[in-house]
């Protein structure tokens, strides 16, 4: 992880732009703010994106929660976190119109570049569209200052014709996200390859219904196509790459049970545990 950057003045902003922070898409995007650039009360983390093939900078556990949910959506093709709202005078004008104070740096007291937590790029029937998301814990919903800043964001995006949403999460989304983290984490940076025989063996054992994961692992092991540990990896891979559609509303690792709603056709060739 590199050193933190100072973003206190207009000169700092110019330098960041020159170094292409807040610019690009997919693998080439560099977030305006990285986890080492800011102090955060939340649990910061780096998540390697299966679609973007780069590290995503999450400033809180709820940002990570939303990231896993968004990335798993078939229609979401890119997620750009800590996306800057340029130019500075654009957000300043909106703040003035709304009658609220524009965010300032706590030390320099200079106005800062505002960011949106996550900007989604979506492949829709109408073509490529964007969806800006402000991700905040539910406790912040009663904080007037937080709501004022979200309102500036909302107007910024709506004037650009971009949908804007405010995500606070709930118990269901926390469980769903936790399941997705469990299913996808082995297949992010380091691809694991599975043979056609291994995948088809697993798929042949599964149809719609409930299964104990341990039973499935034991069945695969008894068929001499994989070890017990790799059998568990294969089950996680089937969920991660959507060969099986499972109920994500209950904690899968905790219960040891998957409820399968759909099973894909058997496959040919070698399959890799990374997108």
N, C-alpha and C positions, 0 to 999 in steps of 0.2 A: 504494500500500500504506500502511495506517495505521500509527500508532505501536504499539510493543509494549505489552502490558498487564502490570501487576504482579499476580501471583497467589501471594502469600506468606502470607496470613492469612485467617481466617474472614471478616473484613470485605471483603477482596478478592473472596472467593467470592460473598458476598451481592451485591456490586456487579455482578459478572459475570452473576449470575442476573437481577438487575433489568434489565440491558441485554440479556437474552434470549440469552445465550451458552449453547450446549448444549441449546437448546430449538427446537422446530419440526421441519419436515420439508420435503423437496423444496427448492424455491427459497428458502423462508423459514428453513431451518436455518442456524444460526451455530455453527460448531465451537467447543468449549470452549477449545481451543488453536489459534492460528493460527501460521503459520510465523514471523511477526515476534515472537511471544510467548515463544518458547523457543530456547535454543541447541541445535543438533543437529549430531551428527557426520556425519549423512547428507546426501545431496543433496536439499535442500528444493525444492519446486516448487508452482506453482499450475496446476491443470488445470481447464479449463472443462468442466463436465459436459454431455453431450448430452441426458441425461434430466432432470437437475435444473435445467439452465439457470442454474447459478451456479458460482463458482470453488470448487474443492475444495483443501484445504490438505494437501499430502503432505510428511511430515517426512523421508522417505528415498526412495531409488530403488526399494527393494523395496515400499514402500507404493504408489508410482506403478505398479509392475509389477502388483500385485494389483488396483489400481483399474481398469486397462484391461481386465483379464480379467473382473472382476466386472461392469463396466458393459456389456460385450458380451453377457452372458448375457440371453436373452429373459425369463427369470423375475425378474431383479433389476430392481426399479422405483425404488429409491432407495438411495443410499449416504451414510451420515452418518459422517464421519471425526472422530476425536478426540472420541468420544462419552463424556460424563461418567457416572460411576457414582455416583448419588445414593441416599440421603443419605450424608454422610461417615461417620456412625456405623455404617452398614450394612457398608461395607468394613472399618472398624476391627474390628467384631465378628468378621467372617470371618477377618481376619488373626490375631486373637487365638485363635480356634478352631483355626486351622491351625498355630499356634505360630510364626508368622513376623512380622517387623517390618513395620508399615504404612509405605508411602512417606512421606518427609518432604521439605520444601523444604530444599535444601542450605544456604541462608543463614539463614532464620528458624527452621529446625528444627521448624516447625509441620507437622502432617499435611496432606497435599494431597489434592485431589480426583483420584481415579484416572480414567483414560480408557481406552476400548477403541479400537484403531486404526481399525476400520471396522465399522459396524453396517449390515448389508444388510437391506432390506425386500424380501421375495420374494412374488410372486404365485403361489401354489400351488393345486392342485386343491382343497385343504382350506381355501382362503382365504388371507388375508395372514399370513405368518409372518416371523420374524426370525432372523438368523444373525449372531452376533458373531464377529469375526475379530481375533485378535492377529497382527500382521504383524511379523516380526523376521528379520534376516539369519541364515543358518545358523550363523554363527560364534557367535551368542548362545546357541545350544542347549546349550553347555557351561557357561554362566554361571549359577551357582546362584542369585544374586540376581534375575536376569532371570526364571528359572523360578519363583521364589517369587512374584513379582508376577503372573506369568501364572496361577499357581494361584489367587490371590485373585480375579482376573477370572473364571476358569473357574467357581469355586463361585458367585460372584455371579450369573452368567447361568444356571447350571443350576438354582439355587434359584428363578429366575423362569421356568423352563421354556423357556429359549431355548438353542438349539444353539450351542455354542462350539467354534471351531477355531483351530489354531495354524498359520500359513502361513509357511514359510521359503523357498519357491521352489526352483527347480532350473534346469538349463540349458534344458529344454524350455519352462518357463513364461516364462523370460526372452526366448526367441526369439518365442514366441506374443505376448507383451505388446509387444515391439518392432514386430512386424508390425501389431498393432492400432493402436499409436501412429502408425505411418506411414500406415495407411489412413484413420484418422479425423481426424487433426490439421487438415486443411484445412476440415473441416466442423463445427467447434465453435462459435466465437463468431460467425463471419460466414458466413451461409448462401450457398451458390452454387447457382443454379438451372440445371437442365438441361432441355432440351426433350424431349418424348416421342420425337421423331425421333432425337435423339442417343442416348438410352438404348436405344431399340429397335435402333438400328444396332449398338451395342456388343453387346447380347444376341444379335443374329442371328449374330454372328461367333464366339460361344462355345458350346461344349457340354462335356461331361465330358472331361477330358484336360489335357495340359500345353501351356502357351503361353509364348513369349517375349513379355514385355510390350511391348518395342520393336516387334515384328511387329504386335501388335494396334493399337498407336498409329498405325503407318504405314498399316494397312488402313483405319482410321477416317478418317485424314487424306485418303487417296486417294478416299474416298467423298464428300468435300467437305461433311461435316456438322460438322466441328470442326477446330480447330487441333491441332498435335501436343501442345502443353502441356496443352490442355484434354482431349485424349484420355486422357492419363495421369491427370488429375483424375477423369475419368469412371470409369476402371478402379478407382481407389481408392474412389470413391463406391459402385460396385457391391459392393465388399467391405464397406465400412463400413455400408451399409444392407441388406446380406444379400440382394442380388439374385443374387449368386453365392456359393456356399459353397466356400472354398478351403482347402487344407492350410496350416495356420499353423505347422507344425513345422520348416520351413526358412526361412531369412532371405530374404524376398521382395525387398526393395530391393537386397540384396547380390548375389543370384543373377540377378535380372531375370526370374525365371520364376514363373508361378503354376500350381498344379495344381488344376484346377476339379473339384469333386465334384458340384455341383448348380447348375442355372441356373433362375432364376424365369421365369415367363411374361412376355411383353412387356407394356409398360405404356402407359397413356393419360394425357394431361394433362401438366402441368409438375411436375417432381420437384425437391425442394429438398435441398441437401446439408447439412441439419441436422435433428435429430429434433425 
